[in-house]
Amino acid sequence: MNRVDEVLGLAGAEVADVIATAALAPSVHNTQPWRFRLASDRIELHPDLDRHLPATDPENRELRLSCGAALFNTRLALRAHGVKPLVTLLPGSDAPGALATVRRGGSRELDEETRQLIRAVPVRRSNRKPFRDVPVPAGHRQALVRAAERERSWLHVVTDHEDRARLQRLVAKAHGVQAQDPRVRAELGAWTGTRVDDGVPAASAGIRPAPQDEWALRDFHAAERLPGKDYESDPLVVVLCSFYDGPLAELQTGQALQRVLLTATTLGLSVSFMSQAIEVRSVREELRRSLGGGVVPQTVLRIGFGSPVPPTPRRAVTDFLL
């Protein structure tokens, strides 16, 4: 941290902690597609376009969603250090190329909810293993819906049988499109298994999907499952949505995504992604119409009570700095 002596009134070690905390956000295939430019009066969040996935995420929608999640972690980390963050999304000429700037908006004491979210950041995981056959209580579902609303987003909880069957079909349809695309398969292979400080290692891959599974899940070169062992048939499935489309909405919903994930962690819940239906444009439009057209689906989440999984690797703080 020798390049900047002080940022937002924080010492170098504290700024390093903020960036390390931001980088614990989720991203597709754990690509970690964010960079930070530091100045005495601001932290700028930039996309790392060298880490985008042109086949899987051709419009960079999920890249911006991931950066929004990293921004939410940045907000939490600054709160932990006594700084009230003042965020500007898509600042334009004020910070060319940045997705967001964060300045100091004064100081603010931590409330208990924020303390819990801060504690949840380092223990949150994307859990690709099967969940236990235990329903998610209604109170937990309501807490997740409120978390999305706090960040001006909408969490559609799939409960109706017909709605569920339709979403299963759309996820399977998108999964099939991607399975036939050699570029998507190549990206999945490139970010799976043998990487050191990013990607999805074998320990985080879950178990290998099978044709009889009710939900189409990606195969991160996972271990073979035990004979007769199936994924759970009835996880809680939700669609996180924005109220409008475009980069600003994706950054906003990324912050909602991370609040939902961290809230789930505080409740003892595990979460993984079923993003295929968002990544294939034609299927995403079908999903949007099925939701009534008034909201824009941004990601699909599978939620339940899972067994412990190890963290995925993260790059060094200095690798994230511009």
N, C-alpha and C positions, 0 to 999 in steps of 0.2 A: 504493500500500500504506500510505497514511497512517492508515487506520482502525485498524490493529493494528501496534504497534511491534515486537512479537516474538511468534512463535508456535512453541511447542515448542523454544524456545531458538534459533530461527533468525531472522536479520535479515529485514527486509521484502523485499529483493531475492531472498533465498534462498527465501522463501515464494512469491514471484511465480513463481520457476522451478519450484517444486513444482506449483503450480496449472497452469502452462502445460504441464508434462509430463503431468499427469493428463488434460488436455483433448485430448491426442493419441490418445486411445482411439478405437476405431471405434464408430459408431452407425448405425442404419438411416437411409439417405438423408443421413448426416452432419448429423443434427439437433443433436448435442451437448447431450443432455437432462440436464445436471447443473448443480448449483449448490453452492457451498461457503460455509459459515459458519465464520469464523475466531475463535478465542479464544486466550488465552495458553497454555492447557493442552491444546488440541485443534484438530483440523480435522474439521468435520462435512461429510459428503457428503449432499446432498439431491437429490431428483428435480426437474427443471424440467418441471412438468406442462403448462406453456404450449407445450412443444415435443413433446408426445406425439402419436402418429399414431393417432387413434381408429379409423380404418378398417383400416389396415394392421396395427396392433398394439393391438387393442381391449382386451386385458387388461394392457397395459403390461409384458408379459413381456420383450420385447426392450429396452424402456427400462431395466428393472432389470439386464438382462444387460450393457447398455452402461455403466451406472453401476458395475457390478462390474468391468468392464475398466478404467474410470477409477480405481477404487480400487486395482487392482493397479499401475497407473502411479504412483499416489500413494505406494504402498509403496516402489517402486523409487526414486522421486525422493528420498524421505526417506533411504533407505539411501545414496544418492549424497552426501547432505549429512551423513552420519555418524550419523543417527538410526535406531535400531531401532524400527519402528512396532508399536504395540500396538492391534489392530483389534477393535472390537466391532460386530457386524452387528445391525441392527434394534434400536438401543439403547432405544427406547421413551421413557418419561418422562424419562430422563436427557438426551435431545436430541430433543424432540418433532418429528416429521415427518422425521427423518433416516433415511437408509438405513444409515449407518455412522458411527462416530466413530473417529478415529485419534489416539492419544496417544503420548507418548514412553515407550518401554520400555527406555531406556538407550541405549548406543552399541554399535556392532558393526562390525568391519572387513569390507570387501567381499571376497567370494570371487570367483574368476574367472568362474564362471557368471553371477553377478549383474552383474558388470561388462559382460559381453557383452549381457545383456538390457537394461541401461541404455543401452548404445550403440545398440541396435536400435530403441529407442522412436522417435527422430525420423526414421528411415529406413523404418519399416514403412508399407506402403501396402495398400489394397484394390485389387487388380489385376484389372480387368475385361476385359483384353485376352486373346486366345487365348494359351495356353502352348505352349512348344516340345514337340516330339514326343520327349521324353526321360523315361523312367520315374523316379519318385522312389525312390531306393535304400532297401532294407530297413532299413538303419541309421538313416536319416532318419525313417522311419515310426516306428521304435521310440522315437526321441528325442521325437517328438510325443506318443506315447502316454504316455511317462513324464512329460512336462510336464503333461498333464491330471491324471495321478495325483497329482502333487505338490500340486495344489489340490483334491484329494478329488473328482475328477470322472472320467468315463470317456470315452475317445475310441474310438468304434467305427469301425474302418477297413473300408471296403466293398471286399471282394476277390472274394467269391463271385459268379459270373455271375448266378445267380438273384436274389441279394440286390441286386445292382446294377440289374438290370432292374426290380425292384419299386420301388426308390427313384426311378429315372427316371420311372416311371409316377406315383408320388405327387407328385413335384415338378411334373410336367406337369399333373396334376389340380388341384393348388392354384393353379398359375399361371393355369390356365384360369378358375377361380372368381374370382380377383382381376381378371383381364382383363375380366370381365363386370360388375365393380362400379365404377360411376362415381366413388364416393368414393375408392376406392383409386387409380384413375387420376388423380383430381384431386390427391391427396397427392403422387403421384410427380411430376406436372407442377410442383407448387408448389415442390418442393425440388430441381429440376433446372435446370441451365443458366445462369441469369442472376443468381443470388444472389452476394453479395460475400464474406461471411465465414462461410458455412456451405453446406450442400447439396452437390450433385454437379455440378461444372462439366463442360463439354464435354470438356476435356482428360483427365478421369478416367472418362469414360463407356464406354471400350472401343470395340467396334464393334457395329453394329446386329444383333440376333439375327435368325435366319431360320428358317422352318418345318422345314428339314431338320436343324437342329442336334439332337444327341442329348440335350442337357440344356436345359431351359427356363430362359432367363436374362431378367432384366428389361431393358427398353429405356430407358436414361437419355437418350433423344434423341441417341443416338450417331451417329457418322458412318457413312455407307454403307460396306459392305465391298467389297473388290475382287471383280470377277466370279470365281466359282468358289472364293472363299476361304471356308473353313469354320472354325468353332471346332474345337479339338482334340477327338477322339472319345473319348479315354481318359484324362482327368485322374484324379489320386488324389482320391477323394471320401470324406469322413469325417463322422460324426455325433457331435457333442459332446453328452454326456448327463450328467445328474445322477442321484443315487441315490434322490432323493425329489422331490416337487413342492412348489411354493409360492415366495413371494418370497425366503425365505432361500436356497433352492436356486438361484434365478436369480442372486442376488448372488454366491454361491459359484462358480457355473459361469461367470459373467462374468469372475471373476479367472482361472479356468482357461483361458477363451478367450484372454485377453490373453497368458498365459504360452505357450500354444500358438502364437499368432500371432508373438510375439517370438522364440520358439525357431525357428520356420520361417524368420524373417528372418535369424537368425544362420547358418542352413544354406543361405542363398541361394535359398530358396523363395519363391514368390508365392502369395497366397491371396485368394480372393473368397468372397462369401456366396451361398448359394442358400436363402434363409430362407422361401420361400413355403410349404413343407410344414410349417413350424412355426406360421406365422401363421394358417392356416385350421384351426380347432379340429378339425373332423371328420377332416381329413387327418393332423393331428398324432396323433390317437388311433390311426388306422390305422398310422402309422409306429411308434408305441410298441408296438402289438401285434406288429408285424413284428419288433421287436427283442426279443421275449419277454416284455414287460410289466414286467420287473424294473428297467429304467432309464427315465428320462424324457428324450426328445430335446429339446435346447435350441437347437441351430442346426446347419445343414449347411454344410460348407466344401468348396470346390473348391481343390485344391493342385497346384502344378507349378512348372516353371522358366519364368519370364516375362521379358519385356522391361521396361526401366525405365518407370515412370510418375511423373508429378508428384504432389506432395502435394495433398490437398484442403485448402481454406481453413479457418482456425480463427478464432474470435472473440478479442477482447482479453481479457486476464486479468480486468480489472475487470468485464467483463460476466458473469463466472461467480460473482461474490461477492454473497452475501446481506448 
